[in-house]
Amino acid sequence: MNVFYEDEGSFKVASVMSENPGSLQVESNSGKRSKIKTANVLLRFEGAMAGFMDLAQAAAMTLEPDFLWECCGEPEFSFEHLAREYYGHAPSPIEAAATAISLHAAPMYFYRKGRGHYKAAPEENLKAALASQEKKRLQAEKVSAYVEQLKAHALPPEFSTKLDMLFYDPDKNTLEWKALDEAAIATNLSHLKLLESCGAVPSAHDYHFGAFLREHFPAGTHFAEHQAMGLPDNLDQAEVAAFSIDDATTTEIDDAFSVQLLANGNTRVGIHIAVPALGIGVGSELDAIVMRRLSTVYMPGNKITMLPDAAIAPFSLLAGEYRPALSLYLEIDPELAIVGSNSRLEAVKIADNLRHEQLEPHFNESNWQTPSDYPYWTQLNFLHRLAEVLEQGRGKADPNRAPQVDYNFTVEEGVVRITTRTRGSPMDKLVAELMIHANTHWGGMLAEHDIPGIYRAQMGGKVYMTVNAEPHQGLGVPQYAWNTSPLRRAVDLINQRQMLALLTGTEPAYGKNSDALVTAMRDFDLTYNAYSEFQNRMERYWCLQYLIQQGVQEITANVWRENLVRLDNMPYVTKVHSLPELAPGTRVLLEIKRIDPLLMELDCRYKATLEG
């Protein structure tokens, strides 16, 4: 006796060795013995077992599910009953088994209602299932065609409207993503490199920039049309002429300086800050832009300003104009001690906008003490000597400190130039120390008058933002509130509003325990850090482009730690797997093996250890 039975969703045949209540001991053609449940047996038959399943499978292939569905009627039925109806006689074991196999293989046509029992699918359900099956077939064909095109490094035309999704926010249910994933596995390429090989990535720069814009500027970087803002005409005009110091690309000129000799032999130094808070009211359309963007975004060769030109131009401290300014005046005695100070809102005449490139030859580390006929040498010399005193007063002067280097990126028509400038150069120190003093002083005034502000603090090595006047240990000051870049940072604009309220005796824009102040602080902190990370990323990108454009094949570097090195003449740290164990600071020569600006990868091989 043989049995045709179902086992875990498939059909099998075996000969019966013995039978017990509820179970059978059977042996397959291969000689394997098993115990099966009696309930799983669909058919018992005599005769040869060899070749039974092959014959049954072949017979099942001749049965059309459409015709069987039309024959079976609406009530539930067994496979044997349908076999009898179909063949017109008592079915042979092969015919009965073929019918069972055919029914089991067509779940869209026949719903299973128990072992060996089925019910025909309703007509509407069947039509829907068949349509879905046809849709899947067509989709599979389309995916297959996409895969072949991608493997041949050709971009299917349909992908052109889906690149943003494929690059930045993959939808794994789409046909395009499924095809890209399959083709990437077949070609052993990452998804991004495969798209690049198909010409889908116009440039690595646009890819990285696009990722940033998608996250932080989904509506684009453009501004709506804004009318030019008018300047207040009721401010007292200062008796000084001020000058600013910025690089050539700066359009948002926030700060300027003045130096005036007093009759008592002292010198009055003015720190003048642009006052956009006079024209950007809380809750206004421009204020909404500020609180959305929160900061100007910087990157080599480009920037995204926090404010539209219509708001920048009237308040930027441009040469030849009287501009509103929040001024901090410091009275300095001949020993360079601060003997008095006062703050005021006024209109200041801007005499000149000095640029780093033009100023550097006349005022640098080697000649700042040597009298010169440069028009601003006397004022610059005095301000630099004052800056050194201010640095000493913070406890941060260290003549033995190794000089640090800042890197400037100039990008013109896609060609990058990287230049260096020693941090702490006379003009850098001059600007930095006066800004630190102004931010410390005005932060102290807010705290003294119990007016809320946003502070940048550092305790235990951790830098954080707070609405409390807490020390900044890194700078060596009792409190530090950004006030000096209100055209470029939302926090500075907020603090400036509070300072104006203090100076004019009006109600502060942000009161005690202001939720708006805390929310703005938190949003700014997150956004400012994200912008800074993007700037660093784009600087790394342009470092790689520089190596490509210059055809650099070997480069020197300093070991930073373990297998990390800092490349010379650019702000780039990379891992060198072949680097032997060397002390930090060791100079090495590296061979450049591969540069990939798209994946931001630089593959270097250690060549030699250098002397010195």
C-alpha positions as CSV (number, residue, x, y, z in Angstrom):
1,M,0.0,0.0,0.0
2,N,1.3,3.5,-0.9
3,V,0.1,6.9,0.2
4,F,0.0,10.3,-1.4
5,Y,0.3,12.9,1.4
6,E,0.9,16.5,2.2
7,D,4.0,17.5,4.3
8,E,4.7,21.1,5.2
9,G,3.0,22.5,2.1
10,S,4.4,20.0,-0.4
11,F,3.2,16.7,-1.7
12,K,5.0,13.4,-1.3
13,V,4.5,9.6,-1.8
14,A,5.7,6.7,0.3
15,S,4.9,3.1,1.0
16,V,3.2,2.1,4.2
17,M,5.3,0.1,6.6
18,S,2.9,-0.1,9.5
19,E,-0.2,1.7,10.6
20,N,-1.2,2.8,14.1
21,P,-4.2,4.8,15.4
22,G,-3.7,8.4,14.0
23,S,-0.3,7.7,12.4
24,L,1.6,5.7,9.8
25,Q,5.2,4.5,9.5
26,V,6.2,5.1,5.8
27,E,9.2,4.7,3.7
28,S,10.1,6.9,0.7
29,N,11.7,5.9,-2.6
30,S,15.1,6.9,-1.2
31,G,14.6,4.5,1.7
32,K,14.0,7.2,4.3
33,R,11.5,6.2,6.9
34,S,9.2,8.7,8.6
35,K,6.2,8.9,10.8
36,I,3.3,10.8,9.4
37,K,-0.2,11.7,10.6
38,T,-3.1,9.8,9.2
39,A,-4.9,13.1,8.7
40,N,-2.2,14.2,6.2
41,V,-2.9,11.3,3.8
42,L,-4.8,12.5,0.8
43,L,-4.8,9.3,-1.3
44,R,-4.0,5.6,-0.9
45,F,-3.1,3.5,-3.9
46,E,-1.6,0.2,-5.0
47,G,1.0,-0.4,-7.6
48,A,4.3,1.1,-8.4
49,M,5.4,4.1,-6.5
50,A,8.5,4.9,-8.6
51,G,7.8,7.8,-11.0
52,F,4.4,8.5,-9.5
53,M,5.2,12.1,-8.6
54,D,6.8,12.8,-12.0
55,L,3.7,11.5,-13.8
56,A,1.4,13.5,-11.4
57,Q,3.4,16.7,-11.9
58,A,3.3,16.2,-15.7
59,A,-0.5,15.6,-15.7
60,A,-1.0,18.7,-13.5
61,M,0.7,20.8,-16.1
62,T,-2.0,19.9,-18.5
63,L,-4.8,21.2,-16.2
64,E,-5.8,24.8,-16.9
65,P,-6.8,26.7,-13.6
66,D,-9.2,28.8,-15.6
67,F,-11.1,25.8,-16.8
68,L,-11.0,24.1,-13.4
69,W,-12.4,27.3,-11.8
70,E,-15.3,27.3,-14.2
71,C,-16.0,23.6,-13.6
72,C,-16.0,23.5,-9.8
73,G,-19.0,25.7,-9.0
74,E,-19.5,27.7,-5.8
75,P,-19.8,25.1,-3.0
76,E,-16.8,23.7,-1.3
77,F,-15.4,20.6,-2.9
78,S,-12.7,18.0,-2.5
79,F,-9.9,17.5,-5.0
80,E,-11.2,14.0,-5.7
81,H,-14.7,15.3,-6.4
82,L,-13.3,17.8,-8.9
83,A,-11.1,15.2,-10.5
84,R,-14.1,13.0,-11.1
85,E,-16.0,15.9,-12.6
86,Y,-13.1,16.9,-14.8
87,Y,-12.1,13.5,-16.1
88,G,-15.7,12.2,-16.3
89,H,-14.9,8.9,-14.5
90,A,-13.5,7.7,-11.2
91,P,-10.0,9.3,-11.4
92,S,-6.9,7.2,-11.3
93,P,-4.4,7.9,-8.5
94,I,-2.3,9.8,-11.0
95,E,-5.2,11.9,-12.1
96,A,-6.4,12.6,-8.5
97,A,-2.9,13.6,-7.4
98,A,-2.6,15.8,-10.5
99,T,-5.8,17.6,-9.6
100,A,-4.6,18.1,-6.0
101,I,-1.3,19.6,-7.2
102,S,-3.0,21.9,-9.7
103,L,-5.5,23.2,-7.1
104,H,-2.7,23.7,-4.5
105,A,-0.6,25.7,-7.1
106,A,-3.4,28.1,-7.9
107,P,-4.3,29.9,-4.6
108,M,-5.8,32.9,-6.5
109,Y,-8.4,30.6,-8.1
110,F,-9.0,28.3,-5.2
111,Y,-9.2,29.1,-1.5
112,R,-8.1,26.2,0.7
113,K,-10.8,25.2,3.2
114,G,-9.1,22.2,4.9
115,R,-6.7,19.5,3.8
116,G,-7.7,18.4,0.3
117,H,-10.8,20.7,0.3
118,Y,-11.2,24.0,-1.6
119,K,-13.7,26.7,-2.6
120,A,-13.6,28.7,-5.8
121,A,-12.6,32.4,-5.5
122,P,-15.4,34.9,-6.1
123,E,-15.2,36.3,-9.7
124,E,-14.4,39.9,-8.5
125,N,-11.6,38.6,-6.2
126,L,-10.1,36.5,-9.0
127,K,-10.1,39.4,-11.4
128,A,-8.4,41.6,-8.9
129,A,-5.8,39.0,-8.1
130,L,-5.1,38.3,-11.7
131,A,-4.7,42.0,-12.4
132,S,-2.3,42.3,-9.5
133,Q,-0.3,39.3,-10.8
134,E,-0.1,40.8,-14.2
135,K,1.0,44.1,-12.7
136,K,3.7,42.4,-10.8
137,R,4.8,40.5,-13.9
138,L,5.1,43.8,-15.8
139,Q,6.9,45.4,-12.9
140,A,9.4,42.5,-12.8
141,E,10.0,42.9,-16.5
142,K,10.6,46.6,-16.0
143,V,13.0,46.1,-13.1
144,S,14.9,43.5,-15.1
145,A,15.2,46.0,-18.0
146,Y,16.4,48.7,-15.6
147,V,19.0,46.3,-14.1
148,E,20.4,45.5,-17.5
149,Q,20.7,49.2,-18.4
150,L,22.4,50.0,-15.1
151,K,24.8,47.1,-15.4
152,A,25.7,48.6,-18.8
153,H,26.3,52.0,-17.0
154,A,23.4,53.6,-18.7
155,L,20.8,55.6,-16.8
156,P,17.2,54.6,-17.6
157,P,15.2,57.7,-18.6
158,E,12.6,57.1,-15.9
159,F,15.3,57.6,-13.2
160,S,15.8,61.2,-14.1
161,T,12.9,62.3,-11.9
162,K,13.7,59.9,-9.1
163,L,17.4,60.9,-8.5
164,D,16.7,63.0,-5.4
165,M,15.0,60.0,-3.8
166,L,17.7,57.6,-4.8
167,F,20.5,59.9,-3.6
168,Y,19.1,61.1,-0.3
169,D,15.9,59.3,0.9
170,P,15.7,55.9,-0.7
171,D,12.1,54.4,-1.0
172,K,12.9,50.7,-1.1
173,N,9.4,49.9,-2.4
174,T,10.0,51.7,-5.7
175,L,11.0,49.8,-8.9
176,E,13.9,52.2,-9.4
177,W,15.4,51.4,-6.0
178,K,14.9,47.7,-6.4
179,A,16.6,47.8,-9.8
180,L,19.4,50.0,-8.4
181,D,20.0,47.6,-5.5
182,E,20.0,44.5,-7.7
183,A,22.4,46.2,-10.2
184,A,24.7,47.4,-7.4
185,I,25.0,43.9,-6.1
186,A,25.7,42.5,-9.6
187,T,28.4,45.1,-10.3
188,N,29.9,45.1,-6.8
189,L,29.5,48.9,-6.6
190,S,27.8,51.1,-4.0
191,H,24.5,52.6,-5.1
192,L,26.0,56.0,-5.3
193,K,29.1,55.0,-7.4
194,L,26.8,53.0,-9.7
195,L,24.7,56.1,-10.3
196,E,27.9,58.1,-10.9
197,S,29.1,55.6,-13.5
198,C,25.7,56.1,-15.3
199,G,26.2,59.9,-15.4
200,A,23.5,60.6,-12.8
201,V,25.8,62.6,-10.5
202,P,26.6,66.0,-12.3
203,S,29.3,66.7,-9.8
204,A,30.4,65.5,-6.4
205,H,30.1,69.1,-5.2
206,D,26.4,69.3,-6.3
207,Y,25.7,66.0,-4.6
208,H,27.1,67.1,-1.2
209,F,25.6,70.6,-1.5
210,G,22.3,69.0,-2.5
211,A,22.2,66.8,0.6
212,F,22.7,69.8,2.8
213,L,20.1,71.9,1.0
214,R,17.6,69.0,1.2
215,E,17.9,68.8,4.9
216,H,18.2,72.5,5.9
217,F,16.7,74.4,2.9
218,P,14.0,72.2,1.4
219,A,12.2,75.2,0.0
220,G,15.4,76.6,-1.5
221,T,17.8,79.4,-0.5
222,H,16.1,82.3,-2.3
223,F,14.3,85.0,-0.4
224,A,11.0,86.5,-1.3
225,E,11.0,90.0,-2.6
226,H,11.7,92.6,0.2
227,Q,11.6,96.3,-0.1
228,A,14.8,98.1,0.8
229,M,14.6,99.1,4.5
230,G,14.9,102.7,5.6
231,L,17.4,103.8,8.2
232,P,16.4,105.8,11.3
233,D,17.2,109.5,10.9
234,N,17.0,110.5,14.6
235,L,20.3,109.1,15.8
236,D,23.1,111.3,17.0
237,Q,26.1,111.3,14.7
238,A,29.4,110.2,16.4
239,E,32.4,112.4,16.1
240,V,34.6,109.5,15.0
241,A,35.5,107.9,11.7
242,A,35.5,104.1,11.9
243,F,37.1,101.4,9.7
244,S,36.4,97.7,9.4
245,I,38.7,94.7,8.9
246,D,37.3,91.7,6.9
247,D,38.3,89.3,4.1
248,A,37.5,90.2,0.5
249,T,34.3,88.0,0.4
250,T,32.6,89.6,3.4
251,T,29.4,91.4,2.5
252,E,27.8,91.5,6.0
253,I,30.1,93.9,7.7
254,D,29.1,93.8,11.3
255,D,31.9,95.5,13.1
256,A,34.2,98.5,12.8
257,F,36.7,100.4,15.1
258,S,37.7,103.9,15.8
259,V,40.6,105.4,17.7
260,Q,40.5,109.0,19.0
261,L,43.0,110.9,21.1
262,L,41.4,112.7,24.1
263,A,42.5,116.1,25.6
264,N,43.5,114.4,28.9
265,G,46.1,112.3,27.1
266,N,44.1,109.1,27.1
267,T,42.8,107.4,24.0
268,R,39.2,106.5,23.3
269,V,38.7,103.2,21.4
270,G,35.3,102.6,19.7
271,I,33.9,99.2,18.9
272,H,31.0,99.8,16.5
273,I,28.5,97.0,15.7
274,A,25.8,97.1,13.0
275,V,22.2,97.4,14.4
276,P,19.8,95.4,12.2
277,A,17.6,95.1,15.4
278,L,16.4,98.6,14.6
279,G,14.7,97.3,11.5
280,I,13.8,93.7,12.3
281,G,11.0,93.6,14.8
282,V,10.0,90.5,16.8
283,G,7.4,88.6,15.0
284,S,8.0,90.4,11.7
285,E,8.4,88.7,8.3
286,L,12.2,89.2,8.5
287,D,12.3,87.9,12.1
288,A,10.6,84.7,10.8
289,I,13.4,84.4,8.3
290,V,16.1,84.9,10.9
291,M,14.5,82.3,13.3
292,R,14.3,79.9,10.4
293,R,17.8,80.2,9.1
294,L,19.5,81.2,12.4
295,S,22.9,81.9,10.8
296,T,24.7,82.6,7.6
297,V,26.1,79.3,6.1
298,Y,29.7,79.4,5.0
299,M,31.5,77.2,2.5
300,P,34.5,77.6,0.2
301,G,33.5,79.7,-2.8
302,N,29.9,80.3,-1.6
303,K,27.6,81.3,1.3
304,I,24.0,81.4,2.2
305,T,23.2,84.6,4.1
306,M,20.9,84.7,7.0
307,L,19.2,87.9,5.8
308,P,18.2,89.1,2.3
309,D,20.3,91.8,0.7
310,A,17.4,94.3,1.3
311,A,18.0,93.9,5.1
312,I,21.8,93.6,4.9
313,A,22.6,96.6,2.7
314,P,21.1,99.3,4.9
315,F,22.8,98.1,8.1
316,S,26.1,96.7,6.8
317,L,28.9,99.1,7.8
318,L,29.9,100.2,4.3
319,A,32.6,102.7,3.7
320,G,31.5,106.3,2.9
321,E,28.2,106.0,4.8
322,Y,26.8,107.0,8.2
323,R,25.3,103.8,9.6
324,P,23.5,103.0,12.8
325,A,25.8,101.4,15.3
326,L,25.8,100.0,18.8
327,S,29.0,101.5,20.1
328,L,31.2,100.5,23.0
329,Y,33.7,103.2,23.9
330,L,36.7,102.3,26.0
331,E,38.9,105.0,27.5
332,I,42.5,103.8,27.6
333,D,45.3,105.4,29.6
334,P,48.9,105.6,28.4
335,E,49.6,102.3,30.2
336,L,46.9,100.7,28.1
337,A,44.6,100.2,31.1
338,I,40.8,100.7,30.6
339,V,39.8,103.6,32.9
340,G,36.2,104.1,31.6
341,S,33.6,102.7,29.2
342,N,30.2,103.6,27.9
343,S,27.7,102.2,25.4
344,R,25.5,104.2,23.1
345,L,23.3,103.9,20.0
346,E,24.4,106.3,17.4
347,A,25.1,106.9,13.7
348,V,28.8,106.3,12.8
349,K,30.7,107.5,9.7
350,I,32.5,104.5,8.2
351,A,35.7,105.8,6.6
352,D,37.0,102.6,5.1
353,N,36.5,98.8,4.7
354,L,40.0,97.3,5.1
355,R,40.4,93.9,3.5
356,H,42.8,91.2,4.7
357,E,44.6,90.9,1.4
358,Q,45.4,94.6,1.1
359,L,46.1,95.1,4.8
360,E,48.4,92.1,5.4
361,P,51.5,93.4,3.7
362,H,51.4,96.6,5.8
363,F,50.5,95.1,9.1
364,N,51.8,91.7,10.0
365,E,53.9,89.8,12.5
366,S,57.2,91.3,11.2
367,N,56.3,94.9,10.7
368,W,53.4,95.8,13.0
369,Q,55.9,97.6,15.4
370,T,57.7,99.5,12.6
371,P,56.2,102.9,11.9
372,S,54.7,103.1,8.4
373,D,53.1,105.6,6.1
374,Y,50.1,103.3,5.7
375,P,47.1,105.5,6.5
376,Y,45.8,103.3,9.4
377,W,49.1,102.1,10.8
378,T,49.0,104.3,14.0
379,Q,45.5,103.2,14.9
380,L,46.2,99.5,14.1
381,N,49.4,99.6,16.1
382,F,47.6,101.0,19.1
383,L,44.7,98.5,18.8
384,H,47.1,95.6,18.6
385,R,49.0,96.7,21.7
386,L,45.7,97.0,23.5
387,A,44.7,93.6,22.2
388,E,47.8,92.1,23.7
389,V,46.9,93.6,27.1
390,L,43.4,92.3,26.9
391,E,44.7,88.9,26.1
392,Q,47.0,89.0,29.1
393,G,44.1,90.2,31.2
394,R,42.1,87.0,30.3
395,G,45.2,84.9,31.3
396,K,45.5,83.6,27.8
397,A,48.8,85.1,26.6
398,D,51.4,82.4,26.0
399,P,54.5,83.5,24.1
400,N,55.6,79.9,23.9
401,R,52.4,78.6,22.4
402,A,53.0,77.0,19.0
403,P,51.4,79.1,16.3
404,Q,48.2,77.7,14.8
405,V,47.3,78.0,11.1
406,D,44.0,79.1,9.5
407,Y,43.2,78.1,6.0
408,N,41.5,80.3,3.4
409,F,39.8,78.7,0.4
410,T,39.4,80.7,-2.8
411,V,37.3,79.0,-5.5
412,E,37.0,80.6,-8.9
413,E,35.3,78.8,-11.8
414,G,35.7,75.5,-10.0
415,V,39.4,75.9,-9.4
416,V,40.4,76.0,-5.8
417,R,43.4,77.8,-4.1
418,I,44.3,77.1,-0.5
419,T,46.3,79.7,1.4
420,T,47.4,79.8,5.0
421,R,47.5,82.5,7.6
422,T,49.0,82.2,11.1
423,R,46.3,82.4,13.7
424,G,47.0,85.2,16.1
425,S,48.5,87.4,13.4
426,P,48.3,91.1,14.5
427,M,45.1,91.9,12.6
428,D,43.5,88.6,13.7
429,K,44.3,89.2,17.4
430,L,43.2,92.8,17.2
431,V,39.7,91.9,15.9
432,A,39.4,88.8,18.1
433,E,40.3,90.5,21.4
434,L,38.1,93.6,20.8
435,M,35.2,91.3,19.9
436,I,35.7,89.1,23.0
437,H,35.8,92.2,25.2
438,A,32.6,93.7,23.7
439,N,30.8,90.4,24.0
440,T,32.0,90.0,27.6
441,H,31.2,93.6,28.5
442,W,27.7,93.7,27.0
443,G,26.9,90.2,28.4
444,G,27.9,91.6,31.9
445,M,25.6,94.6,31.4
446,L,22.6,92.4,30.6
447,A,23.3,90.2,33.7
448,E,23.8,93.3,35.9
449,H,20.5,94.7,34.9
450,D,18.7,91.3,35.1
451,I,17.8,91.3,31.4
452,P,17.7,87.9,29.9
453,G,20.2,87.0,27.1
454,I,21.8,84.0,25.5
455,Y,25.3,83.2,26.6
456,R,28.1,80.9,25.4
457,A,29.8,79.2,28.3
458,Q,32.4,76.6,29.0
459,M,32.9,74.6,32.2
460,G,35.0,71.5,32.6
461,G,36.0,71.5,29.0
462,K,32.4,71.4,27.7
463,V,31.1,74.3,25.6
464,Y,27.4,75.0,25.7
465,M,24.7,77.7,25.4
466,T,22.7,79.0,28.2
467,V,20.4,81.8,29.2
468,N,22.4,82.3,32.4
469,A,25.6,84.4,32.7
470,E,28.1,81.7,33.3
471,P,31.9,81.7,32.9
472,H,33.6,80.7,29.7
473,Q,36.8,79.1,31.0
474,G,38.3,78.6,27.6
475,L,38.2,82.4,27.0
476,G,39.0,83.2,30.6
477,V,36.0,85.6,31.0
478,P,33.1,85.6,33.6
479,Q,30.4,85.6,30.9
480,Y,30.3,85.7,27.1
481,A,27.2,86.8,25.1
482,W,27.5,87.0,21.3
483,N,26.5,90.5,20.3
484,T,29.0,91.4,17.5
485,S,27.6,89.6,14.4
486,P,23.9,90.5,14.3
487,L,23.8,90.4,10.5
488,R,25.1,86.8,10.5
489,R,23.8,85.1,13.7
490,A,20.4,85.0,15.2
491,V,21.7,84.9,18.8
492,D,23.6,88.2,18.3
493,L,20.4,89.8,16.9
494,I,18.5,88.6,20.0
495,N,21.1,89.9,22.4
496,Q,21.2,93.2,20.5
497,R,17.5,93.6,21.0
498,Q,18.0,93.2,24.7
499,M,20.9,95.7,24.7
500,L,18.8,98.3,22.9
501,A,16.1,97.9,25.5
502,L,18.7,98.4,28.2
503,L,20.1,101.5,26.5
504,T,16.8,103.1,25.6
505,G,15.0,102.2,28.8
506,T,12.2,100.2,27.0
507,E,10.7,96.9,27.7
508,P,13.0,94.0,26.6
509,A,11.8,91.9,23.7
510,Y,12.3,88.8,25.8
511,G,11.2,88.7,29.4
512,K,12.3,86.6,32.3
513,N,11.8,82.9,31.7
514,S,11.0,83.5,28.1
515,D,10.1,80.3,26.2
516,A,10.9,82.1,23.0
517,L,14.4,82.8,24.2
518,V,15.1,79.2,25.2
519,T,13.6,77.8,22.0
520,A,15.7,80.2,19.9
521,M,18.8,79.2,21.8
522,R,18.2,75.5,21.4
523,D,17.3,75.8,17.7
524,F,20.4,78.0,17.1
525,D,22.8,75.6,18.8
526,L,21.6,72.6,16.8
527,T,21.6,74.5,13.5
528,Y,24.9,76.3,14.1
529,N,26.6,73.0,14.7
530,A,25.0,71.5,11.6
531,Y,26.2,74.4,9.5
532,S,29.7,74.1,11.0
533,E,29.8,70.4,10.1
534,F,28.8,71.2,6.6
535,Q,31.4,73.8,6.2
536,N,34.1,71.3,7.4
537,R,32.8,68.8,5.0
538,M,33.0,71.1,2.0
539,E,36.5,72.2,3.0
540,R,37.4,68.5,3.0
541,Y,35.8,68.2,-0.5
542,W,37.9,71.1,-1.8
543,C,41.0,69.7,-0.3
544,L,40.5,66.6,-2.4
545,Q,39.7,68.6,-5.4
546,Y,42.9,70.6,-4.8
547,L,45.0,67.4,-4.8
548,I,43.3,66.3,-8.1
549,Q,43.7,69.7,-9.8
550,Q,47.3,69.9,-8.8
551,G,48.1,66.4,-9.8
552,V,49.6,65.6,-6.4
553,Q,51.0,62.1,-6.2
554,E,53.0,62.4,-3.0
555,I,52.4,64.6,0.1
556,T,54.0,65.2,3.4
557,A,52.1,65.0,6.7
558,N,52.4,64.9,10.5
559,V,51.3,61.9,12.5
560,W,48.4,63.0,14.8
561,R,47.7,59.8,16.7
562,E,47.8,56.1,15.9
563,N,47.2,55.8,12.1
564,L,45.8,59.3,11.6
565,V,47.8,62.0,9.9
566,R,47.3,65.7,9.2
567,L,48.3,66.7,5.6
568,D,50.6,69.6,5.2
569,N,49.2,73.0,3.9
570,M,45.5,72.0,4.2
571,P,42.9,71.2,6.9
572,Y,42.7,67.5,6.2
573,V,43.0,64.5,8.5
574,T,43.1,61.1,7.1
575,K,43.7,57.5,8.1
576,V,46.7,55.7,6.7
577,H,46.4,51.9,7.3
578,S,50.0,51.2,6.2
579,L,51.4,53.7,8.7
580,P,53.9,52.1,11.1
581,E,53.8,52.9,14.8
582,L,55.2,56.4,15.0
583,A,55.2,59.1,17.7
584,P,52.7,61.9,17.3
585,G,54.3,64.8,15.4
586,T,56.5,62.6,13.3
587,R,56.8,63.8,9.7
588,V,56.0,61.3,7.0
589,L,55.9,61.1,3.2
590,L,52.7,59.5,1.7
591,E,51.9,58.2,-1.7
592,I,48.4,59.1,-2.9
593,K,46.7,56.0,-4.4
594,R,43.1,57.1,-4.8
595,I,41.0,60.2,-4.4
596,D,37.2,60.0,-4.4
597,P,35.5,63.4,-3.8
598,L,32.1,61.8,-4.1
599,L,32.6,59.3,-1.2
600,M,35.0,61.7,0.5
601,E,37.8,59.2,0.5
602,L,41.5,59.6,0.3
603,D,43.6,56.4,0.1
604,C,47.2,57.0,1.0
605,R,50.2,54.7,1.4
606,Y,53.1,55.3,3.8
607,K,56.4,55.7,2.0
608,A,58.9,57.1,4.4
609,T,59.6,58.8,7.7
610,L,61.2,62.3,7.3
611,E,63.8,64.0,9.4
612,G,62.8,67.0,11.5
